[in-house]
Each structure stands twice: as structure tokens, then as C-alpha cells.
């Protein structure tokens, strides 16, 4: 086991990439154009009624969010392929270039049916008005939806904090509020997502729960194409979705 510079969770062989760069800006521009086309084709609705915890209609296969979608069925091995630093800059109301990302590749864990794991740590860059860790994102792939749901239930059962169960489109989720951070744990098809948002900058007085739901909506469609049902529709702009506080 090794982890470069001691950053990231205790997993197996690691791969580090820092920053998002101009090349991801091009991916964001392309995906934004793709979402406009999908909206015009009727894949998104403007009259959707918001509930205290938003749910969204299933999208047609092929929808994409801020990152680059992998076509071979694997979890992206670069965190910028799931959530770009530019997207996180916008969601947190930070200047461009304020966020860097480190990618850590995990190992399979046959005892729980896990086949892939990718961990992402987004942190403030030198000179950024935000310092330290801004977001931790962990994505795991399992042998089937039953294994993913079982591990999600195990993990949520031992997580600390005030729990609130959510439905994010077809995905099940549990939100845990703690004094200095909020955790969102999601299971969808044969994947699980865990997002940890520490106390920090948030534009417009939005709660950590608001931001985490928005982030999950952006990440879910970029995780490899599902084998059963379609993921929730991602936001079509950098403007965040509204969720209950």
C-alpha cells in the first residue's frame, strides 16, 4: 500500500493528478453544449416541481455532467472526469484556479464484492482564498447492485451524525450532519458514492446539504454507464439545484 505525499485514504496503488487545467475547461464547454441539445430534445423539463428534497426524472442514456464520461464501463480513473475543479470553483463561489484535485486509485475488495475504487480530494491551491480540504469524493464499483446496496447499508449504519434519508432521482442516499462537516452517502445501480463537505465557503448562504445534493447530481451521470436504469439528470448550468436545508 502506498499513497503519494501521505494524502488520501489508506488504499492500494495510487495515481496522483493535481489541478484541472485548460483541457478540462474544454470538456466542460463540450458537455454544456451537449446538455443544451438534450434539453431541446425533451430530456429535461423546466416545469419540474421541487420537493423539500429534489427528485429528478431519469435521463436518456448518454447524458453527461461536468466531467468526461468513460465509454468502456469503468469508473473514471481521473477525478476531473467526474467533477472538474472549475465546477467546484463555481459551486463554492471561488475564483478560477482556486481548487486543485488529487486522484487516488484503490484496489478491489472481493470480500464485499468491490471491484473498483477511486478517491478524490479537492483542496485549495496556493493563493486561494480557501485553504485545506474543500471536498472528499469516493466512488466504488461492486459486482452487482445487491452488493453495492449491502455495503451502502453497512456503511450508513455505522456513520455518525444526524441522519436524513433522501431520494436523488433513482438513487438512494443518506445525509449525515455533523458540527464541522456533512456527509452524503449514495447508492445507485452497482456504484456507491461518498461525499464529505467540510465547513467552508458557500455562496448565497447555502447549506452544506444543498451543495452536496448538487454535487451528487453532477457526479452520478459521469460514473460509467449504468446497467439497469438511467442516473438522475444533472444540472444544466453552474447554478445549483435547490434542496432542503
MOFENKA-V657881 format. One record per residue. N is the residue number from 1. SS is DSSP state (h for helix, s for strand, l for the rest). OMEGA is omega as a letter, one per 40 degrees, with the letter a starting at -180 (none if undefined). D_FIRST is the distance of its C-alpha to the first C-alpha in Angstrom with 2 decimals. Layout:
# MOFENKA-V657881
{{N & SS & OMEGA & D_FIRST} {N & SS & OMEGA & D_FIRST}}
This chain:
# MOFENKA-V657881
{{1 & l & i & 0.00} {2 & l & i & 3.80} {3 & l & a & 7.04} {4 & h & i & 10.30} {5 & h & i & 12.83} {6 & h & a & 11.10} {7 & l & i & 12.62} {8 & l & a & 11.79} {9 & l & a & 10.55} {10 & l & i & 7.43} {11 & l & a & 6.33} {12 & l & a & 4.55} {13 & l & a & 5.98} {14 & l & i & 8.42} {15 & l & a & 12.10} {16 & l & i & 14.38} {17 & l & a & 18.08} {18 & l & i & 20.38} {19 & l & a & 23.88} {20 & l & i & 25.99} {21 & h & a & 28.65} {22 & h & a & 31.98} {23 & h & i & 30.69} {24 & h & i & 29.56} {25 & h & i & 32.96} {26 & h & i & 34.50} {27 & h & i & 32.39} {28 & h & a & 33.60} {29 & h & i & 37.17} {30 & h & a & 37.01} {31 & h & i & 35.66} {32 & h & i & 38.31} {33 & h & i & 40.96} {34 & h & a & 39.65} {35 & h & i & 39.87} {36 & h & i & 43.46} {37 & h & i & 44.34} {38 & h & i & 42.88} {39 & h & a & 44.79} {40 & h & a & 47.95} {41 & l & i & 47.48} {42 & l & a & 47.51} {43 & l & i & 43.82} {44 & l & a & 43.89} {45 & l & a & 46.60} {46 & l & a & 48.04} {47 & l & a & 49.86} {48 & l & a & 46.86} {49 & l & a & 47.61} {50 & l & i & 45.02} {51 & l & i & 44.34} {52 & l & i & 42.79} {53 & l & a & 39.41} {54 & l & i & 39.70} {55 & l & a & 39.40} {56 & l & i & 39.72} {57 & l & i & 41.15} {58 & s & a & 38.98} {59 & l & i & 38.79} {60 & l & a & 39.68} {61 & l & i & 36.83} {62 & l & i & 35.64} {63 & l & a & 35.61} {64 & l & i & 33.10} {65 & l & a & 32.13} {66 & l & a & 30.86} {67 & l & i & 28.04} {68 & l & a & 28.22} {69 & l & i & 28.22} {70 & l & a & 26.31} {71 & l & a & 28.81} {72 & l & i & 26.79} {73 & l & i & 25.77} {74 & l & i & 22.11} {75 & l & i & 20.58} {76 & l & a & 20.82} {77 & l & i & 17.71} {78 & l & a & 19.24} {79 & h & i & 20.06} {80 & h & i & 23.45} {81 & h & i & 24.25} {82 & l & i & 24.32} {83 & l & a & 25.68} {84 & l & i & 26.90} {85 & h & i & 27.11} {86 & h & i & 30.88} {87 & h & a & 31.04} {88 & h & i & 29.30} {89 & h & a & 31.57} {90 & h & a & 34.55} {91 & h & a & 33.57} {92 & l & i & 33.02} {93 & l & a & 36.10} {94 & l & i & 34.41} {95 & l & i & 35.62} {96 & l & i & 34.09} {97 & l & a & 31.21} {98 & l & a & 30.20} {99 & s & i & 26.83} {100 & s & a & 23.64} {101 & s & i & 20.58} {102 & s & i & 16.86} {103 & s & i & 15.13} {104 & s & a & 11.53} {105 & s & a & 10.93} {106 & l & a & 9.43} {107 & l & i & 9.51} {108 & l & i & 12.63} {109 & s & a & 13.58} {110 & h & a & 16.73} {111 & h & i & 17.89} {112 & h & i & 18.95} {113 & l & a & 19.71} {114 & s & a & 17.14} {115 & s & a & 16.81} {116 & s & i & 15.44} {117 & s & i & 14.05} {118 & s & i & 14.54} {119 & s & a & 14.48} {120 & s & i & 17.05} {121 & s & i & 18.06} {122 & s & a & 21.61} {123 & s & i & 22.87} {124 & s & i & 26.14} {125 & l & i & 26.60} {126 & l & a & 28.45} {127 & l & i & 32.02} {128 & l & i & 31.36} {129 & l & i & 33.51} {130 & l & a & 30.50} {131 & l & i & 27.75} {132 & l & a & 24.28} {133 & s & i & 22.51} {134 & s & a & 25.00} {135 & s & i & 23.15} {136 & s & i & 19.88} {137 & s & i & 19.81} {138 & s & i & 17.56} {139 & s & i & 18.67} {140 & s & i & 17.83} {141 & s & a & 19.72} {142 & s & a & 20.88} {143 & l & i & 22.93} {144 & l & a & 26.11} {145 & h & a & 27.69} {146 & h & i & 28.18} {147 & h & i & 24.50} {148 & h & a & 23.81} {149 & h & i & 26.78} {150 & h & a & 25.82} {151 & h & i & 22.36} {152 & h & i & 24.08} {153 & h & i & 26.68} {154 & h & a & 24.23} {155 & h & a & 22.40} {156 & h & a & 25.74} {157 & h & a & 27.20} {158 & h & a & 25.05} {159 & l & a & 24.99} {160 & l & i & 27.27} {161 & l & i & 30.11} {162 & s & a & 33.33} {163 & s & i & 32.75} {164 & s & i & 34.64} {165 & s & a & 34.33} {166 & s & i & 34.91} {167 & s & i & 35.67} {168 & s & a & 34.49} {169 & l & i & 36.43} {170 & l & a & 35.26} {171 & s & i & 31.97} {172 & s & a & 31.64} {173 & s & i & 30.18} {174 & s & a & 30.04} {175 & s & a & 30.35} {176 & s & a & 29.51} {177 & s & i & 31.33} {178 & l & a & 30.25} {179 & l & a & 32.08} {180 & l & i & 29.71} {181 & s & i & 27.77} {182 & s & a & 28.24} {183 & s & i & 25.85} {184 & s & a & 26.78} {185 & s & a & 25.20} {186 & s & i & 26.53} {187 & s & a & 26.62} {188 & s & a & 28.35} {189 & l & a & 28.68} {190 & l & i & 25.31} {191 & s & i & 23.29} {192 & s & i & 22.41} {193 & s & i & 22.27} {194 & s & i & 21.55} {195 & s & i & 23.03} {196 & s & a & 23.21} {197 & s & i & 26.03} {198 & s & i & 26.67} {199 & l & a & 30.22} {200 & l & a & 31.22} {201 & l & i & 33.62} {202 & l & a & 35.24} {203 & h & i & 38.45} {204 & h & i & 41.59} {205 & h & i & 40.53} {206 & l & i & 38.36} {207 & l & i & 36.33} {208 & h & i & 32.56} {209 & h & i & 33.24} {210 & h & a & 35.30} {211 & h & a & 32.61} {212 & h & i & 29.88} {213 & h & i & 32.22} {214 & h & i & 33.00} {215 & h & i & 29.37} {216 & h & i & 28.73} {217 & h & i & 31.82} {218 & h & a & 30.47} {219 & h & a & 26.96} {220 & h & a & 28.05} {221 & l & a & 30.16} {222 & l & i & 27.50} {223 & l & a & 25.02} {224 & l & a & 25.86} {225 & l & a & 29.44} {226 & l & a & 29.99} {227 & l & a & 31.28} {228 & l & a & 33.79} {229 & l & a & 35.19} {230 & l & i & 35.04} {231 & l & i & 33.01} {232 & s & i & 34.93} {233 & l & i & 36.80} {234 & l & i & 35.07} {235 & l & a & 37.21} {236 & l & i & 39.37} {237 & l & i & 39.28} {238 & l & i & 37.27} {239 & l & a & 39.48} {240 & l & i & 37.54} {241 & l & a & 38.57} {242 & l & i & 40.36} {243 & l & i & 38.96} {244 & l & i & 40.16} {245 & l & none & 39.27}}
